[in-house]
Amino acid sequence: MKQNRVWLLLFFCNLFWAGNYVFGKYVITMLSPLWLTFARWALALIVLIPLAHLMEKPDWRQVGKQWLPLAVLGLTGVIGYNMFLYSALVYTSATNAALVTALNPGVIVLFSFFLLREKITRVQAAGFVLSLVGVMVVLTRGELMQIFAAEYNRGDLLTLGAVLVWTLYSIIGRRIKGVKPITATAASTVLAVLIMLPFAIAQGVDFTAMDALGITGFFYIVVFPSIFSFVFWNKAVRELGANKAGITLNLIPVITAVISVILGEGITAAQIWGGLLVITGVVLASGVTGMMRERRREASSRL
């Protein structure tokens, strides 16, 4: 696959993920976080299971033997992350949620250092601190001196919960061996849907409360960020590697902000400056600068 086509796939991948914040903000007014999470992934399984079977040809019996770690993946990545995120969107803007979740790569690097004993450089540590400052600029609306006195938006705090849960999901995912990514996602989603089923039945749902735009948004969330983004992401990672592909995740808050502005949601100076700090810090914390230096050394050695 040509590299320019891969980068295009990554753009659409992040565009669809950004749309999840924008549509999620609207759909959550008609469906509870539990039902949006449950229905989204239950329907996505119709495509994910055949996709895993066709693309990765797994031995499902062997996959079944890892049901416990896969169930933990389902609890964290499918249930926990989505419940925190959709609950957050009840109280905060799509732009704020996207900016705070942009902290994810830096937090993953930090937790990997403490839990997995992976090395962390001074540049990565500085990047994490910078991105954390950026998030605090967003959370305090630019009034950093109010950091200890401010009454934080409940949605922003719930988004931080989503970041922590996704970090656990990412670290646990690294420990699962012998199960390919699409298969692991499909299997963990099956277990997560089964866990949510009794709670979803007990809570109940009124689909008649959804208007045409809500239904459109719901099916967008099922099809594009749940299926297409995941397929595009895995294709790109195979072609470019996780480090290169990961850089593009910084597009999500930018695209989310642009879409929100187009739809009439204002954007503040604190969101702009805080977002710039977050993205810069994440680039440093993700080790991108070190990777670029390594590439330059490799190129010079070939001259």
C-alpha positions in Angstrom: 0.0 0.0 0.0 1.4 3.4 -1.0 2.4 5.6 2.0 0.3 8.6 1.0 -2.8 6.3 0.9 -1.9 5.0 4.4 -1.7 8.6 5.8 -5.1 9.3 4.2 -6.5 6.2 6.0 -5.0 7.6 9.3 -6.7 11.0 8.6 -10.1 9.4 8.2 -9.4 7.2 11.2 -8.9 10.2 13.4 -11.7 12.1 11.7 -14.2 9.3 12.6 -12.9 9.2 16.2 -13.3 13.0 16.5 -16.9 12.6 15.3 -17.5 10.2 18.2 -17.1 13.1 20.6 -19.3 15.4 18.6 -22.1 13.0 17.9 -21.7 11.4 21.3 -22.4 14.8 22.9 -25.7 14.9 21.1 -26.8 11.2 21.3 -26.1 11.1 25.1 -29.1 13.4 25.6 -31.4 10.6 24.3 -29.6 7.4 25.4 -27.9 6.7 28.7 -24.1 6.2 28.8 -24.8 2.5 29.5 -27.2 2.0 26.6 -25.1 3.9 24.2 -22.0 1.8 25.1 -24.0 -1.5 25.1 -25.9 -0.9 21.8 -22.8 0.6 20.0 -20.6 -2.4 20.7 -23.4 -5.1 20.4 -24.1 -3.9 16.8 -20.4 -3.4 16.0 -19.8 -7.1 16.8 -21.9 -8.0 13.7 -18.9 -6.8 11.7 -16.0 -7.3 14.1 -16.4 -11.0 14.6 -16.5 -11.9 10.9 -13.7 -9.4 10.2 -11.4 -11.0 12.8 -12.2 -14.4 11.4 -11.5 -13.4 7.8 -8.4 -11.2 8.4 -6.6 -13.0 11.2 -8.1 -16.6 11.1 -7.8 -17.1 14.8 -8.0 -20.4 16.7 -11.0 -19.5 18.8 -10.4 -22.3 21.2 -7.0 -20.9 22.0 -8.5 -17.4 22.3 -11.1 -18.8 24.7 -8.3 -19.9 27.1 -7.4 -16.3 27.7 -11.0 -15.3 28.6 -9.9 -13.7 32.0 -7.4 -11.1 30.6 -9.8 -10.5 27.6 -12.6 -9.9 30.1 -10.5 -7.4 31.9 -9.8 -5.7 28.5 -13.6 -5.6 28.0 -14.2 -4.1 31.4 -11.6 -1.4 30.9 -11.5 -0.6 27.2 -15.1 -1.2 26.2 -17.1 -0.6 29.3 -15.0 1.6 31.5 -13.6 4.0 28.9 -16.9 4.5 27.0 -18.9 4.9 30.2 -16.6 7.5 31.5 -16.4 9.3 28.2 -20.1 9.4 27.4 -20.9 10.3 31.1 -18.4 13.2 30.7 -20.1 14.5 27.6 -23.2 15.1 29.6 -21.3 17.8 31.5 -18.5 19.1 29.3 -17.9 20.1 25.7 -16.7 17.7 23.0 -13.7 19.9 22.6 -12.7 19.8 26.2 -13.2 16.0 26.3 -11.0 15.5 23.2 -8.3 17.8 24.7 -8.1 16.0 28.0 -8.1 12.5 26.4 -5.2 13.7 24.3 -3.2 13.2 27.5 -3.5 9.5 27.0 -0.2 8.7 25.3 1.8 10.6 27.9 0.0 8.8 30.8 0.6 5.5 29.1 4.4 6.2 29.0 4.3 7.2 32.7 2.4 4.1 33.8 4.6 1.9 31.7 7.6 3.3 33.5 6.2 2.5 36.9 4.3 -0.8 36.2 6.3 -2.4 33.4 9.7 -0.8 34.2 10.0 0.5 30.6 12.7 3.2 30.3 11.6 6.9 30.2 13.9 9.7 29.0 14.2 13.2 30.4 12.6 14.5 27.2 9.6 12.2 27.7 9.3 13.2 31.4 9.4 16.9 30.4 6.8 16.2 27.7 4.4 14.5 30.2 4.7 17.5 32.6 4.1 19.9 29.7 1.0 18.0 28.6 -0.3 17.9 32.2 0.1 21.7 32.4 -1.8 22.0 29.2 -4.7 19.9 30.6 -4.7 22.0 33.8 -5.0 25.2 31.6 -8.1 23.6 30.0 -9.6 22.4 33.3 -9.1 25.8 35.0 -10.0 27.8 31.9 -6.6 29.5 31.9 -6.6 30.4 35.6 -3.7 28.2 36.8 -3.5 30.1 40.1 -6.9 28.7 40.9 -5.7 25.1 40.5 -6.3 24.2 44.2 -9.4 26.3 44.7 -11.3 25.8 41.5 -14.5 23.8 41.3 -13.7 21.6 38.4 -16.3 20.7 35.8 -17.6 17.2 36.6 -17.3 16.2 32.9 -13.6 17.1 32.8 -12.9 15.0 35.8 -14.9 12.1 34.3 -12.7 12.5 31.2 -9.6 12.1 33.3 -11.2 8.9 34.6 -11.5 7.8 30.9 -7.8 8.5 30.4 -6.8 6.4 33.4 -9.0 3.5 32.4 -7.7 3.6 28.8 -4.1 3.5 30.2 -4.9 0.3 32.1 -6.5 -1.2 29.0 -3.4 -0.3 27.0 -1.0 -1.8 29.5 -3.0 -5.0 30.0 -3.3 -5.3 26.2 0.5 -5.5 26.0 0.6 -8.5 28.3 -1.7 -10.6 26.2 0.3 -12.8 23.9 -0.8 -14.9 20.9 -4.1 -13.1 20.2 -4.0 -10.7 17.3 -5.5 -7.1 17.7 -8.8 -7.4 15.8 -9.5 -10.8 17.4 -8.6 -9.5 20.9 -11.0 -6.5 20.3 -13.8 -8.8 19.1 -13.4 -11.3 21.9 -13.1 -8.7 24.7 -16.1 -6.8 23.2 -18.2 -10.0 23.3 -17.4 -10.5 27.0 -18.1 -6.8 27.7 -21.5 -6.9 26.0 -22.4 -10.1 28.0 -21.4 -8.3 31.2 -23.5 -5.2 30.3 -26.5 -7.2 29.1 -28.3 -7.7 32.5 -27.7 -4.1 33.5 -28.9 -2.8 30.2 -32.1 -4.9 30.5 -32.7 -3.7 34.1 -32.2 0.0 33.2 -34.4 -0.2 30.1 -34.4 2.2 27.1 -36.9 4.3 25.2 -35.8 4.3 21.6 -38.9 6.4 20.6 -37.2 9.3 22.4 -34.6 9.5 19.7 -35.1 12.0 16.8 -33.7 11.6 13.3 -30.4 13.3 14.1 -30.0 11.1 17.2 -30.5 7.9 15.2 -28.1 9.1 12.5 -25.5 9.9 15.2 -26.0 6.6 16.9 -25.4 4.6 13.6 -22.4 6.9 12.8 -20.9 5.9 16.2 -21.6 2.2 15.5 -20.1 2.2 12.0 -17.4 4.7 11.7 -15.4 5.1 15.0 -16.2 1.5 16.1 -15.4 -0.4 12.9 -13.8 1.7 10.1 -11.4 3.6 12.4 -10.2 0.4 14.0 -9.7 -1.3 10.6 -7.9 1.7 9.2 -5.8 2.0 12.3 -4.6 -1.6 12.1 -3.8 -1.3 8.4 -1.8 1.8 9.1 0.1 0.4 12.0 1.1 -2.6 9.9 2.5 -0.3 7.2 4.0 2.5 9.2 4.5 1.1 12.7 2.8 2.2 16.0 5.2 5.2 16.6 4.5 6.9 13.3 0.8 6.1 13.3 0.5 7.3 17.0 1.7 10.8 16.0 -1.6 11.3 14.1 -3.7 10.8 17.3 -2.9 14.5 18.0 -5.3 15.3 15.2 -8.3 14.2 17.2 -8.7 17.3 19.5 -7.9 19.6 16.5 -10.5 18.0 14.3 -13.0 17.9 17.2 -12.5 21.6 17.8 -12.9 22.5 14.1 -16.1 20.4 13.8 -17.5 22.0 17.0 -16.8 25.5 15.8 -18.5 24.7 12.5 -21.5 23.5 14.4 -21.6 26.7 16.4 -19.8 25.7 19.6 -17.4 28.5 20.7 -13.7 27.9 21.5 -11.8 29.7 24.2 -8.2 31.0 24.4 -7.6 28.5 27.3 -8.7 25.6 25.0 -6.4 26.8 22.2 -3.3 27.4 24.4 -4.0 24.4 26.6 -4.5 22.2 23.6 -1.1 23.4 22.1 0.7 22.5 25.3 -1.0 19.1 25.5 -0.2 18.2 21.9 3.4 19.4 22.2 3.9 17.6 25.4 2.4 14.4 24.1 4.7 14.5 21.0 7.7 14.7 23.4 6.3 12.1 25.9 5.6 9.7 23.1 9.3 9.6 22.2 8.7 11.1 18.7 11.7 13.4 18.9 14.0 10.5 19.9 12.6 8.4 17.0 13.3 11.3 14.6 16.9 11.6 15.9 17.4 7.9 15.4 16.1 8.1 11.9 18.5 10.9 11.1 21.4 8.9 12.5 20.4 5.9 10.4 20.2 8.1 7.3 23.6 9.7 7.9 25.2 6.2 8.4 24.0 5.2 5.0 25.7 8.2 3.3 
